[in-house]
Every structure is written in C-alpha cells, then in structure tokens.
Amino acid sequence: MFNNTRLSRWWALFALTATIMLALPAQANTWPLPPPGSRLVGENKFHVVEDDGGSLEAIAKKYNVGFLALLQANPGIDPYVPRAGSVLTIPLQTLLPDAPREGIVINLAELRLYYY
C-alpha cells in the first residue's frame, strides 16, 4: 500500500511538472516580411570574443541561434575556448521557403516552422 501511494504521488508530480513545462511559451525569431520577389530575411551580426567569452554554446544561447549553425558560420574556431579577440559571425540571416506565405509552413529539411 505504501509503495502504491508513493508511486501515485510521483506520477502526479511528474504530470504536474510536464503540464507546466508544456504550457510555457516558445521563443521565436520574428522578422518583417521581405519585399515581393525576395526571400531573404534577417541580418547577420558580429560578436567579438572577450577574454573570458565562454564557449560557442554560451554565445549561441545569448543570440538565440543554434550551436551547429554558429559552428558552421565560423569554421576554424575552437568551440570550447574561442580565442579572445576573435570576431564571430552570428548567422541570423535566412531564406524563407519557396511556398505561399500564409498560415503555417513546415520546412522539414531545415527543421523550422514558419508562421505567417
């Protein structure tokens, strides 16, 4: 009996935690739509690594970009301890998918969801 009560409390706590986590809003980048005939949105930024600038993972989190995208945009940079003074390209520019710009568009190749 004691084990069933303990197990049911654990499941209740798990369900409550999962519900709260799923209810949190997602963060997304927003851009104004490009002019007709263009698909390019966003603008790349640059980041100068300080003496204790942290890893590429911390820098990617700061700019809300993926670690792999940051690594691909900066070949030859040590991902764990980038050299102080290095100028990193922050890849914030993207091409919109070649699809009608209405509703929800899912680009499986890029693993991105677009909401117009």
Phi and psi restraints in degrees (range 20) as a CNS / XPLOR table:
assign (resid 1 and name C) (resid 2 and name N)
       (resid 2 and name CA) (resid 2 and name C) 1.0 -63.9 20.0 2
assign (resid 2 and name N) (resid 2 and name CA)
       (resid 2 and name C) (resid 3 and name N) 1.0 -40.1 20.0 2
assign (resid 2 and name C) (resid 3 and name N)
       (resid 3 and name CA) (resid 3 and name C) 1.0 -67.0 20.0 2
assign (resid 3 and name N) (resid 3 and name CA)
       (resid 3 and name C) (resid 4 and name N) 1.0 -38.6 20.0 2
assign (resid 3 and name C) (resid 4 and name N)
       (resid 4 and name CA) (resid 4 and name C) 1.0 -64.8 20.0 2
assign (resid 4 and name N) (resid 4 and name CA)
       (resid 4 and name C) (resid 5 and name N) 1.0 -40.4 20.0 2
assign (resid 4 and name C) (resid 5 and name N)
       (resid 5 and name CA) (resid 5 and name C) 1.0 -65.7 20.0 2
assign (resid 5 and name N) (resid 5 and name CA)
       (resid 5 and name C) (resid 6 and name N) 1.0 -43.9 20.0 2
assign (resid 5 and name C) (resid 6 and name N)
       (resid 6 and name CA) (resid 6 and name C) 1.0 -65.2 20.0 2
assign (resid 6 and name N) (resid 6 and name CA)
       (resid 6 and name C) (resid 7 and name N) 1.0 -42.0 20.0 2
assign (resid 6 and name C) (resid 7 and name N)
       (resid 7 and name CA) (resid 7 and name C) 1.0 -65.3 20.0 2
assign (resid 7 and name N) (resid 7 and name CA)
       (resid 7 and name C) (resid 8 and name N) 1.0 -42.4 20.0 2
assign (resid 7 and name C) (resid 8 and name N)
       (resid 8 and name CA) (resid 8 and name C) 1.0 -67.2 20.0 2
assign (resid 8 and name N) (resid 8 and name CA)
       (resid 8 and name C) (resid 9 and name N) 1.0 -34.8 20.0 2
assign (resid 8 and name C) (resid 9 and name N)
       (resid 9 and name CA) (resid 9 and name C) 1.0 -65.7 20.0 2
assign (resid 9 and name N) (resid 9 and name CA)
       (resid 9 and name C) (resid 10 and name N) 1.0 -40.4 20.0 2
assign (resid 9 and name C) (resid 10 and name N)
       (resid 10 and name CA) (resid 10 and name C) 1.0 -62.7 20.0 2
assign (resid 10 and name N) (resid 10 and name CA)
       (resid 10 and name C) (resid 11 and name N) 1.0 -44.6 20.0 2
assign (resid 10 and name C) (resid 11 and name N)
       (resid 11 and name CA) (resid 11 and name C) 1.0 -65.3 20.0 2
assign (resid 11 and name N) (resid 11 and name CA)
       (resid 11 and name C) (resid 12 and name N) 1.0 -37.7 20.0 2
assign (resid 11 and name C) (resid 12 and name N)
       (resid 12 and name CA) (resid 12 and name C) 1.0 -64.4 20.0 2
assign (resid 12 and name N) (resid 12 and name CA)
       (resid 12 and name C) (resid 13 and name N) 1.0 -42.8 20.0 2
assign (resid 12 and name C) (resid 13 and name N)
       (resid 13 and name CA) (resid 13 and name C) 1.0 -64.4 20.0 2
assign (resid 13 and name N) (resid 13 and name CA)
       (resid 13 and name C) (resid 14 and name N) 1.0 -42.3 20.0 2
assign (resid 13 and name C) (resid 14 and name N)
       (resid 14 and name CA) (resid 14 and name C) 1.0 -61.4 20.0 2
assign (resid 14 and name N) (resid 14 and name CA)
       (resid 14 and name C) (resid 15 and name N) 1.0 -45.9 20.0 2
assign (resid 14 and name C) (resid 15 and name N)
       (resid 15 and name CA) (resid 15 and name C) 1.0 -63.4 20.0 2
assign (resid 15 and name N) (resid 15 and name CA)
       (resid 15 and name C) (resid 16 and name N) 1.0 -40.6 20.0 2
assign (resid 15 and name C) (resid 16 and name N)
       (resid 16 and name CA) (resid 16 and name C) 1.0 -64.7 20.0 2
assign (resid 16 and name N) (resid 16 and name CA)
       (resid 16 and name C) (resid 17 and name N) 1.0 -45.3 20.0 2
assign (resid 16 and name C) (resid 17 and name N)
       (resid 17 and name CA) (resid 17 and name C) 1.0 -62.8 20.0 2
assign (resid 17 and name N) (resid 17 and name CA)
       (resid 17 and name C) (resid 18 and name N) 1.0 -43.5 20.0 2
assign (resid 17 and name C) (resid 18 and name N)
       (resid 18 and name CA) (resid 18 and name C) 1.0 -63.5 20.0 2
assign (resid 18 and name N) (resid 18 and name CA)
       (resid 18 and name C) (resid 19 and name N) 1.0 -40.0 20.0 2
assign (resid 18 and name C) (resid 19 and name N)
       (resid 19 and name CA) (resid 19 and name C) 1.0 -63.6 20.0 2
assign (resid 19 and name N) (resid 19 and name CA)
       (resid 19 and name C) (resid 20 and name N) 1.0 -43.1 20.0 2
assign (resid 19 and name C) (resid 20 and name N)
       (resid 20 and name CA) (resid 20 and name C) 1.0 -65.0 20.0 2
assign (resid 20 and name N) (resid 20 and name CA)
       (resid 20 and name C) (resid 21 and name N) 1.0 -43.3 20.0 2
assign (resid 20 and name C) (resid 21 and name N)
       (resid 21 and name CA) (resid 21 and name C) 1.0 -64.4 20.0 2
assign (resid 21 and name N) (resid 21 and name CA)
       (resid 21 and name C) (resid 22 and name N) 1.0 -39.1 20.0 2
assign (resid 21 and name C) (resid 22 and name N)
       (resid 22 and name CA) (resid 22 and name C) 1.0 -73.9 20.0 2
assign (resid 22 and name N) (resid 22 and name CA)
       (resid 22 and name C) (resid 23 and name N) 1.0 -22.4 20.0 2
assign (resid 22 and name C) (resid 23 and name N)
       (resid 23 and name CA) (resid 23 and name C) 1.0 -83.2 20.0 2
assign (resid 23 and name N) (resid 23 and name CA)
       (resid 23 and name C) (resid 24 and name N) 1.0 -13.3 20.0 2
assign (resid 23 and name C) (resid 24 and name N)
       (resid 24 and name CA) (resid 24 and name C) 1.0 -68.7 20.0 2
assign (resid 24 and name N) (resid 24 and name CA)
       (resid 24 and name C) (resid 25 and name N) 1.0 142.3 20.0 2
assign (resid 24 and name C) (resid 25 and name N)
       (resid 25 and name CA) (resid 25 and name C) 1.0 -71.7 20.0 2
assign (resid 25 and name N) (resid 25 and name CA)
       (resid 25 and name C) (resid 26 and name N) 1.0 149.0 20.0 2
assign (resid 25 and name C) (resid 26 and name N)
       (resid 26 and name CA) (resid 26 and name C) 1.0 -87.8 20.0 2
assign (resid 26 and name N) (resid 26 and name CA)
       (resid 26 and name C) (resid 27 and name N) 1.0 150.9 20.0 2
assign (resid 26 and name C) (resid 27 and name N)
       (resid 27 and name CA) (resid 27 and name C) 1.0 -98.5 20.0 2
assign (resid 27 and name N) (resid 27 and name CA)
       (resid 27 and name C) (resid 28 and name N) 1.0 142.1 20.0 2
assign (resid 27 and name C) (resid 28 and name N)
       (resid 28 and name CA) (resid 28 and name C) 1.0 -145.1 20.0 2
assign (resid 28 and name N) (resid 28 and name CA)
       (resid 28 and name C) (resid 29 and name N) 1.0 151.8 20.0 2
assign (resid 28 and name C) (resid 29 and name N)
       (resid 29 and name CA) (resid 29 and name C) 1.0 -80.4 20.0 2
assign (resid 29 and name N) (resid 29 and name CA)
       (resid 29 and name C) (resid 30 and name N) 1.0 141.1 20.0 2
assign (resid 29 and name C) (resid 30 and name N)
       (resid 30 and name CA) (resid 30 and name C) 1.0 -122.8 20.0 2
assign (resid 30 and name N) (resid 30 and name CA)
       (resid 30 and name C) (resid 31 and name N) 1.0 139.8 20.0 2
assign (resid 30 and name C) (resid 31 and name N)
       (resid 31 and name CA) (resid 31 and name C) 1.0 -134.2 20.0 2
assign (resid 31 and name N) (resid 31 and name CA)
       (resid 31 and name C) (resid 32 and name N) 1.0 150.5 20.0 2
assign (resid 31 and name C) (resid 32 and name N)
       (resid 32 and name CA) (resid 32 and name C) 1.0 -70.7 20.0 2
assign (resid 32 and name N) (resid 32 and name CA)
       (resid 32 and name C) (resid 33 and name N) 1.0 148.1 20.0 2
assign (resid 32 and name C) (resid 33 and name N)
       (resid 33 and name CA) (resid 33 and name C) 1.0 -65.6 20.0 2
assign (resid 33 and name N) (resid 33 and name CA)
       (resid 33 and name C) (resid 34 and name N) 1.0 142.4 20.0 2
assign (resid 33 and name C) (resid 34 and name N)
       (resid 34 and name CA) (resid 34 and name C) 1.0 -73.5 20.0 2
assign (resid 34 and name N) (resid 34 and name CA)
       (resid 34 and name C) (resid 35 and name N) 1.0 166.0 20.0 2
assign (resid 34 and name C) (resid 35 and name N)
       (resid 35 and name CA) (resid 35 and name C) 1.0 -63.5 20.0 2
assign (resid 35 and name N) (resid 35 and name CA)
       (resid 35 and name C) (resid 36 and name N) 1.0 158.0 20.0 2
assign (resid 35 and name C) (resid 36 and name N)
       (resid 36 and name CA) (resid 36 and name C) 1.0 -55.5 20.0 2
assign (resid 36 and name N) (resid 36 and name CA)
       (resid 36 and name C) (resid 37 and name N) 1.0 137.8 20.0 2
assign (resid 36 and name C) (resid 37 and name N)
       (resid 37 and name CA) (resid 37 and name C) 1.0 92.3 20.0 2
assign (resid 37 and name N) (resid 37 and name CA)
       (resid 37 and name C) (resid 38 and name N) 1.0 -9.0 20.0 2
assign (resid 37 and name C) (resid 38 and name N)
       (resid 38 and name CA) (resid 38 and name C) 1.0 -114.1 20.0 2
assign (resid 38 and name N) (resid 38 and name CA)
       (resid 38 and name C) (resid 39 and name N) 1.0 148.4 20.0 2
assign (resid 38 and name C) (resid 39 and name N)
       (resid 39 and name CA) (resid 39 and name C) 1.0 -120.8 20.0 2
assign (resid 39 and name N) (resid 39 and name CA)
       (resid 39 and name C) (resid 40 and name N) 1.0 -2.4 20.0 2
assign (resid 39 and name C) (resid 40 and name N)
       (resid 40 and name CA) (resid 40 and name C) 1.0 -85.5 20.0 2
assign (resid 40 and name N) (resid 40 and name CA)
       (resid 40 and name C) (resid 41 and name N) 1.0 124.2 20.0 2
assign (resid 40 and name C) (resid 41 and name N)
       (resid 41 and name CA) (resid 41 and name C) 1.0 -129.2 20.0 2
assign (resid 41 and name N) (resid 41 and name CA)
       (resid 41 and name C) (resid 42 and name N) 1.0 158.8 20.0 2
assign (resid 41 and name C) (resid 42 and name N)
       (resid 42 and name CA) (resid 42 and name C) 1.0 84.0 20.0 2
assign (resid 42 and name N) (resid 42 and name CA)
       (resid 42 and name C) (resid 43 and name N) 1.0 175.8 20.0 2
assign (resid 42 and name C) (resid 43 and name N)
       (resid 43 and name CA) (resid 43 and name C) 1.0 -149.0 20.0 2
assign (resid 43 and name N) (resid 43 and name CA)
       (resid 43 and name C) (resid 44 and name N) 1.0 129.7 20.0 2
assign (resid 43 and name C) (resid 44 and name N)
       (resid 44 and name CA) (resid 44 and name C) 1.0 -65.8 20.0 2
assign (resid 44 and name N) (resid 44 and name CA)
       (resid 44 and name C) (resid 45 and name N) 1.0 147.6 20.0 2
assign (resid 44 and name C) (resid 45 and name N)
       (resid 45 and name CA) (resid 45 and name C) 1.0 -118.4 20.0 2
assign (resid 45 and name N) (resid 45 and name CA)
       (resid 45 and name C) (resid 46 and name N) 1.0 169.6 20.0 2
assign (resid 45 and name C) (resid 46 and name N)
       (resid 46 and name CA) (resid 46 and name C) 1.0 -126.8 20.0 2
assign (resid 46 and name N) (resid 46 and name CA)
       (resid 46 and name C) (resid 47 and name N) 1.0 145.0 20.0 2
assign (resid 46 and name C) (resid 47 and name N)
       (resid 47 and name CA) (resid 47 and name C) 1.0 -130.9 20.0 2
assign (resid 47 and name N) (resid 47 and name CA)
       (resid 47 and name C) (resid 48 and name N) 1.0 128.4 20.0 2
assign (resid 47 and name C) (resid 48 and name N)
       (resid 48 and name CA) (resid 48 and name C) 1.0 -95.4 20.0 2
assign (resid 48 and name N) (resid 48 and name CA)
       (resid 48 and name C) (resid 49 and name N) 1.0 123.9 20.0 2
assign (resid 48 and name C) (resid 49 and name N)
       (resid 49 and name CA) (resid 49 and name C) 1.0 -72.2 20.0 2
assign (resid 49 and name N) (resid 49 and name CA)
       (resid 49 and name C) (resid 50 and name N) 1.0 128.8 20.0 2
assign (resid 49 and name C) (resid 50 and name N)
       (resid 50 and name CA) (resid 50 and name C) 1.0 -85.7 20.0 2
assign (resid 50 and name N) (resid 50 and name CA)
       (resid 50 and name C) (resid 51 and name N) 1.0 179.8 20.0 2
assign (resid 50 and name C) (resid 51 and name N)
       (resid 51 and name CA) (resid 51 and name C) 1.0 -56.0 20.0 2
assign (resid 51 and name N) (resid 51 and name CA)
       (resid 51 and name C) (resid 52 and name N) 1.0 -45.3 20.0 2
assign (resid 51 and name C) (resid 52 and name N)
       (resid 52 and name CA) (resid 52 and name C) 1.0 -117.8 20.0 2
assign (resid 52 and name N) (resid 52 and name CA)
       (resid 52 and name C) (resid 53 and name N) 1.0 62.8 20.0 2
assign (resid 52 and name C) (resid 53 and name N)
       (resid 53 and name CA) (resid 53 and name C) 1.0 -76.2 20.0 2
assign (resid 53 and name N) (resid 53 and name CA)
       (resid 53 and name C) (resid 54 and name N) 1.0 -9.9 20.0 2
assign (resid 53 and name C) (resid 54 and name N)
       (resid 54 and name CA) (resid 54 and name C) 1.0 83.3 20.0 2
assign (resid 54 and name N) (resid 54 and name CA)
       (resid 54 and name C) (resid 55 and name N) 1.0 -174.3 20.0 2
assign (resid 54 and name C) (resid 55 and name N)
       (resid 55 and name CA) (resid 55 and name C) 1.0 -86.3 20.0 2
assign (resid 55 and name N) (resid 55 and name CA)
       (resid 55 and name C) (resid 56 and name N) 1.0 170.5 20.0 2
assign (resid 55 and name C) (resid 56 and name N)
       (resid 56 and name CA) (resid 56 and name C) 1.0 -63.2 20.0 2
assign (resid 56 and name N) (resid 56 and name CA)
       (resid 56 and name C) (resid 57 and name N) 1.0 -29.8 20.0 2
assign (resid 56 and name C) (resid 57 and name N)
       (resid 57 and name CA) (resid 57 and name C) 1.0 -62.8 20.0 2
assign (resid 57 and name N) (resid 57 and name CA)
       (resid 57 and name C) (resid 58 and name N) 1.0 -42.6 20.0 2
assign (resid 57 and name C) (resid 58 and name N)
       (resid 58 and name CA) (resid 58 and name C) 1.0 -67.5 20.0 2
assign (resid 58 and name N) (resid 58 and name CA)
       (resid 58 and name C) (resid 59 and name N) 1.0 -38.4 20.0 2
assign (resid 58 and name C) (resid 59 and name N)
       (resid 59 and name CA) (resid 59 and name C) 1.0 -68.2 20.0 2
assign (resid 59 and name N) (resid 59 and name CA)
       (resid 59 and name C) (resid 60 and name N) 1.0 -40.4 20.0 2
assign (resid 59 and name C) (resid 60 and name N)
       (resid 60 and name CA) (resid 60 and name C) 1.0 -61.6 20.0 2
assign (resid 60 and name N) (resid 60 and name CA)
       (resid 60 and name C) (resid 61 and name N) 1.0 -40.9 20.0 2
assign (resid 60 and name C) (resid 61 and name N)
       (resid 61 and name CA) (resid 61 and name C) 1.0 -65.2 20.0 2
assign (resid 61 and name N) (resid 61 and name CA)
       (resid 61 and name C) (resid 62 and name N) 1.0 -38.7 20.0 2
assign (resid 61 and name C) (resid 62 and name N)
       (resid 62 and name CA) (resid 62 and name C) 1.0 -60.6 20.0 2
assign (resid 62 and name N) (resid 62 and name CA)
       (resid 62 and name C) (resid 63 and name N) 1.0 -39.4 20.0 2
assign (resid 62 and name C) (resid 63 and name N)
       (resid 63 and name CA) (resid 63 and name C) 1.0 -97.4 20.0 2
assign (resid 63 and name N) (resid 63 and name CA)
       (resid 63 and name C) (resid 64 and name N) 1.0 3.6 20.0 2
assign (resid 63 and name C) (resid 64 and name N)
       (resid 64 and name CA) (resid 64 and name C) 1.0 58.7 20.0 2
assign (resid 64 and name N) (resid 64 and name CA)
       (resid 64 and name C) (resid 65 and name N) 1.0 45.4 20.0 2
assign (resid 64 and name C) (resid 65 and name N)
       (resid 65 and name CA) (resid 65 and name C) 1.0 -122.8 20.0 2
assign (resid 65 and name N) (resid 65 and name CA)
       (resid 65 and name C) (resid 66 and name N) 1.0 162.6 20.0 2
assign (resid 65 and name C) (resid 66 and name N)
       (resid 66 and name CA) (resid 66 and name C) 1.0 -74.7 20.0 2
assign (resid 66 and name N) (resid 66 and name CA)
       (resid 66 and name C) (resid 67 and name N) 1.0 147.9 20.0 2
assign (resid 66 and name C) (resid 67 and name N)
       (resid 67 and name CA) (resid 67 and name C) 1.0 -61.7 20.0 2
assign (resid 67 and name N) (resid 67 and name CA)
       (resid 67 and name C) (resid 68 and name N) 1.0 -44.6 20.0 2
assign (resid 67 and name C) (resid 68 and name N)
       (resid 68 and name CA) (resid 68 and name C) 1.0 -66.1 20.0 2
assign (resid 68 and name N) (resid 68 and name CA)
       (resid 68 and name C) (resid 69 and name N) 1.0 -36.5 20.0 2
assign (resid 68 and name C) (resid 69 and name N)
       (resid 69 and name CA) (resid 69 and name C) 1.0 -64.5 20.0 2
assign (resid 69 and name N) (resid 69 and name CA)
       (resid 69 and name C) (resid 70 and name N) 1.0 -41.1 20.0 2
assign (resid 69 and name C) (resid 70 and name N)
       (resid 70 and name CA) (resid 70 and name C) 1.0 -66.4 20.0 2
assign (resid 70 and name N) (resid 70 and name CA)
       (resid 70 and name C) (resid 71 and name N) 1.0 -39.4 20.0 2
assign (resid 70 and name C) (resid 71 and name N)
       (resid 71 and name CA) (resid 71 and name C) 1.0 -65.9 20.0 2
assign (resid 71 and name N) (resid 71 and name CA)
       (resid 71 and name C) (resid 72 and name N) 1.0 -41.3 20.0 2
assign (resid 71 and name C) (resid 72 and name N)
       (resid 72 and name CA) (resid 72 and name C) 1.0 -68.4 20.0 2
assign (resid 72 and name N) (resid 72 and name CA)
       (resid 72 and name C) (resid 73 and name N) 1.0 -33.1 20.0 2
assign (resid 72 and name C) (resid 73 and name N)
       (resid 73 and name CA) (resid 73 and name C) 1.0 -76.0 20.0 2
assign (resid 73 and name N) (resid 73 and name CA)
       (resid 73 and name C) (resid 74 and name N) 1.0 -15.9 20.0 2
assign (resid 73 and name C) (resid 74 and name N)
       (resid 74 and name CA) (resid 74 and name C) 1.0 -130.8 20.0 2
assign (resid 74 and name N) (resid 74 and name CA)
       (resid 74 and name C) (resid 75 and name N) 1.0 69.6 20.0 2
assign (resid 74 and name C) (resid 75 and name N)
       (resid 75 and name CA) (resid 75 and name C) 1.0 -67.0 20.0 2
assign (resid 75 and name N) (resid 75 and name CA)
       (resid 75 and name C) (resid 76 and name N) 1.0 145.1 20.0 2
assign (resid 75 and name C) (resid 76 and name N)
       (resid 76 and name CA) (resid 76 and name C) 1.0 88.5 20.0 2
assign (resid 76 and name N) (resid 76 and name CA)
       (resid 76 and name C) (resid 77 and name N) 1.0 -4.2 20.0 2
assign (resid 76 and name C) (resid 77 and name N)
       (resid 77 and name CA) (resid 77 and name C) 1.0 -90.5 20.0 2
assign (resid 77 and name N) (resid 77 and name CA)
       (resid 77 and name C) (resid 78 and name N) 1.0 134.9 20.0 2
assign (resid 77 and name C) (resid 78 and name N)
       (resid 78 and name CA) (resid 78 and name C) 1.0 -67.9 20.0 2
assign (resid 78 and name N) (resid 78 and name CA)
       (resid 78 and name C) (resid 79 and name N) 1.0 119.3 20.0 2
assign (resid 78 and name C) (resid 79 and name N)
       (resid 79 and name CA) (resid 79 and name C) 1.0 -69.7 20.0 2
assign (resid 79 and name N) (resid 79 and name CA)
       (resid 79 and name C) (resid 80 and name N) 1.0 -20.2 20.0 2
assign (resid 79 and name C) (resid 80 and name N)
       (resid 80 and name CA) (resid 80 and name C) 1.0 -94.4 20.0 2
assign (resid 80 and name N) (resid 80 and name CA)
       (resid 80 and name C) (resid 81 and name N) 1.0 -41.0 20.0 2
assign (resid 80 and name C) (resid 81 and name N)
       (resid 81 and name CA) (resid 81 and name C) 1.0 -137.1 20.0 2
assign (resid 81 and name N) (resid 81 and name CA)
       (resid 81 and name C) (resid 82 and name N) 1.0 81.6 20.0 2
assign (resid 81 and name C) (resid 82 and name N)
       (resid 82 and name CA) (resid 82 and name C) 1.0 -66.0 20.0 2
assign (resid 82 and name N) (resid 82 and name CA)
       (resid 82 and name C) (resid 83 and name N) 1.0 143.6 20.0 2
assign (resid 82 and name C) (resid 83 and name N)
       (resid 83 and name CA) (resid 83 and name C) 1.0 -65.5 20.0 2
assign (resid 83 and name N) (resid 83 and name CA)
       (resid 83 and name C) (resid 84 and name N) 1.0 135.7 20.0 2
assign (resid 83 and name C) (resid 84 and name N)
       (resid 84 and name CA) (resid 84 and name C) 1.0 -60.1 20.0 2
assign (resid 84 and name N) (resid 84 and name CA)
       (resid 84 and name C) (resid 85 and name N) 1.0 136.9 20.0 2
assign (resid 84 and name C) (resid 85 and name N)
       (resid 85 and name CA) (resid 85 and name C) 1.0 91.5 20.0 2
assign (resid 85 and name N) (resid 85 and name CA)
       (resid 85 and name C) (resid 86 and name N) 1.0 -10.0 20.0 2
assign (resid 85 and name C) (resid 86 and name N)
       (resid 86 and name CA) (resid 86 and name C) 1.0 -66.0 20.0 2
assign (resid 86 and name N) (resid 86 and name CA)
       (resid 86 and name C) (resid 87 and name N) 1.0 140.4 20.0 2
assign (resid 86 and name C) (resid 87 and name N)
       (resid 87 and name CA) (resid 87 and name C) 1.0 -100.5 20.0 2
assign (resid 87 and name N) (resid 87 and name CA)
       (resid 87 and name C) (resid 88 and name N) 1.0 117.8 20.0 2
assign (resid 87 and name C) (resid 88 and name N)
       (resid 88 and name CA) (resid 88 and name C) 1.0 -100.3 20.0 2
assign (resid 88 and name N) (resid 88 and name CA)
       (resid 88 and name C) (resid 89 and name N) 1.0 140.3 20.0 2
assign (resid 88 and name C) (resid 89 and name N)
       (resid 89 and name CA) (resid 89 and name C) 1.0 -88.3 20.0 2
assign (resid 89 and name N) (resid 89 and name CA)
       (resid 89 and name C) (resid 90 and name N) 1.0 125.0 20.0 2
assign (resid 89 and name C) (resid 90 and name N)
       (resid 90 and name CA) (resid 90 and name C) 1.0 -96.9 20.0 2
assign (resid 90 and name N) (resid 90 and name CA)
       (resid 90 and name C) (resid 91 and name N) 1.0 109.4 20.0 2
assign (resid 90 and name C) (resid 91 and name N)
       (resid 91 and name CA) (resid 91 and name C) 1.0 -77.9 20.0 2
assign (resid 91 and name N) (resid 91 and name CA)
       (resid 91 and name C) (resid 92 and name N) 1.0 91.6 20.0 2
assign (resid 91 and name C) (resid 92 and name N)
       (resid 92 and name CA) (resid 92 and name C) 1.0 -107.9 20.0 2
assign (resid 92 and name N) (resid 92 and name CA)
       (resid 92 and name C) (resid 93 and name N) 1.0 1.1 20.0 2
assign (resid 92 and name C) (resid 93 and name N)
       (resid 93 and name CA) (resid 93 and name C) 1.0 -93.8 20.0 2
assign (resid 93 and name N) (resid 93 and name CA)
       (resid 93 and name C) (resid 94 and name N) 1.0 138.4 20.0 2
assign (resid 93 and name C) (resid 94 and name N)
       (resid 94 and name CA) (resid 94 and name C) 1.0 -147.2 20.0 2
assign (resid 94 and name N) (resid 94 and name CA)
       (resid 94 and name C) (resid 95 and name N) 1.0 159.0 20.0 2
assign (resid 94 and name C) (resid 95 and name N)
       (resid 95 and name CA) (resid 95 and name C) 1.0 -98.9 20.0 2
assign (resid 95 and name N) (resid 95 and name CA)
       (resid 95 and name C) (resid 96 and name N) 1.0 132.1 20.0 2
assign (resid 95 and name C) (resid 96 and name N)
       (resid 96 and name CA) (resid 96 and name C) 1.0 -72.4 20.0 2
assign (resid 96 and name N) (resid 96 and name CA)
       (resid 96 and name C) (resid 97 and name N) 1.0 148.7 20.0 2
assign (resid 96 and name C) (resid 97 and name N)
       (resid 97 and name CA) (resid 97 and name C) 1.0 -65.0 20.0 2
assign (resid 97 and name N) (resid 97 and name CA)
       (resid 97 and name C) (resid 98 and name N) 1.0 150.9 20.0 2
assign (resid 97 and name C) (resid 98 and name N)
       (resid 98 and name CA) (resid 98 and name C) 1.0 -81.1 20.0 2
assign (resid 98 and name N) (resid 98 and name CA)
       (resid 98 and name C) (resid 99 and name N) 1.0 77.0 20.0 2
assign (resid 98 and name C) (resid 99 and name N)
       (resid 99 and name CA) (resid 99 and name C) 1.0 -148.5 20.0 2
assign (resid 99 and name N) (resid 99 and name CA)
       (resid 99 and name C) (resid 100 and name N) 1.0 162.0 20.0 2
assign (resid 99 and name C) (resid 100 and name N)
       (resid 100 and name CA) (resid 100 and name C) 1.0 -57.1 20.0 2
assign (resid 100 and name N) (resid 100 and name CA)
       (resid 100 and name C) (resid 101 and name N) 1.0 137.2 20.0 2
assign (resid 100 and name C) (resid 101 and name N)
       (resid 101 and name CA) (resid 101 and name C) 1.0 -90.5 20.0 2
assign (resid 101 and name N) (resid 101 and name CA)
       (resid 101 and name C) (resid 102 and name N) 1.0 71.2 20.0 2
assign (resid 101 and name C) (resid 102 and name N)
       (resid 102 and name CA) (resid 102 and name C) 1.0 -151.7 20.0 2
assign (resid 102 and name N) (resid 102 and name CA)
       (resid 102 and name C) (resid 103 and name N) 1.0 141.1 20.0 2
assign (resid 102 and name C) (resid 103 and name N)
       (resid 103 and name CA) (resid 103 and name C) 1.0 69.9 20.0 2
assign (resid 103 and name N) (resid 103 and name CA)
       (resid 103 and name C) (resid 104 and name N) 1.0 -142.1 20.0 2
assign (resid 103 and name C) (resid 104 and name N)
       (resid 104 and name CA) (resid 104 and name C) 1.0 -107.0 20.0 2
assign (resid 104 and name N) (resid 104 and name CA)
       (resid 104 and name C) (resid 105 and name N) 1.0 129.4 20.0 2
assign (resid 104 and name C) (resid 105 and name N)
       (resid 105 and name CA) (resid 105 and name C) 1.0 -120.9 20.0 2
assign (resid 105 and name N) (resid 105 and name CA)
       (resid 105 and name C) (resid 106 and name N) 1.0 126.1 20.0 2
assign (resid 105 and name C) (resid 106 and name N)
       (resid 106 and name CA) (resid 106 and name C) 1.0 -108.5 20.0 2
assign (resid 106 and name N) (resid 106 and name CA)
       (resid 106 and name C) (resid 107 and name N) 1.0 122.2 20.0 2
assign (resid 106 and name C) (resid 107 and name N)
       (resid 107 and name CA) (resid 107 and name C) 1.0 -102.1 20.0 2
assign (resid 107 and name N) (resid 107 and name CA)
       (resid 107 and name C) (resid 108 and name N) 1.0 100.8 20.0 2
assign (resid 107 and name C) (resid 108 and name N)
       (resid 108 and name CA) (resid 108 and name C) 1.0 -67.1 20.0 2
assign (resid 108 and name N) (resid 108 and name CA)
       (resid 108 and name C) (resid 109 and name N) 1.0 -35.0 20.0 2
assign (resid 108 and name C) (resid 109 and name N)
       (resid 109 and name CA) (resid 109 and name C) 1.0 -63.7 20.0 2
assign (resid 109 and name N) (resid 109 and name CA)
       (resid 109 and name C) (resid 110 and name N) 1.0 -36.8 20.0 2
assign (resid 109 and name C) (resid 110 and name N)
       (resid 110 and name CA) (resid 110 and name C) 1.0 -94.1 20.0 2
assign (resid 110 and name N) (resid 110 and name CA)
       (resid 110 and name C) (resid 111 and name N) 1.0 -8.0 20.0 2
assign (resid 110 and name C) (resid 111 and name N)
       (resid 111 and name CA) (resid 111 and name C) 1.0 57.6 20.0 2
assign (resid 111 and name N) (resid 111 and name CA)
       (resid 111 and name C) (resid 112 and name N) 1.0 45.9 20.0 2
assign (resid 111 and name C) (resid 112 and name N)
       (resid 112 and name CA) (resid 112 and name C) 1.0 -127.8 20.0 2
assign (resid 112 and name N) (resid 112 and name CA)
       (resid 112 and name C) (resid 113 and name N) 1.0 151.7 20.0 2
assign (resid 112 and name C) (resid 113 and name N)
       (resid 113 and name CA) (resid 113 and name C) 1.0 -118.9 20.0 2
assign (resid 113 and name N) (resid 113 and name CA)
       (resid 113 and name C) (resid 114 and name N) 1.0 130.0 20.0 2
assign (resid 113 and name C) (resid 114 and name N)
       (resid 114 and name CA) (resid 114 and name C) 1.0 -113.5 20.0 2
assign (resid 114 and name N) (resid 114 and name CA)
       (resid 114 and name C) (resid 115 and name N) 1.0 133.4 20.0 2
assign (resid 114 and name C) (resid 115 and name N)
       (resid 115 and name CA) (resid 115 and name C) 1.0 -122.0 20.0 2
assign (resid 115 and name N) (resid 115 and name CA)
       (resid 115 and name C) (resid 116 and name N) 1.0 117.1 20.0 2
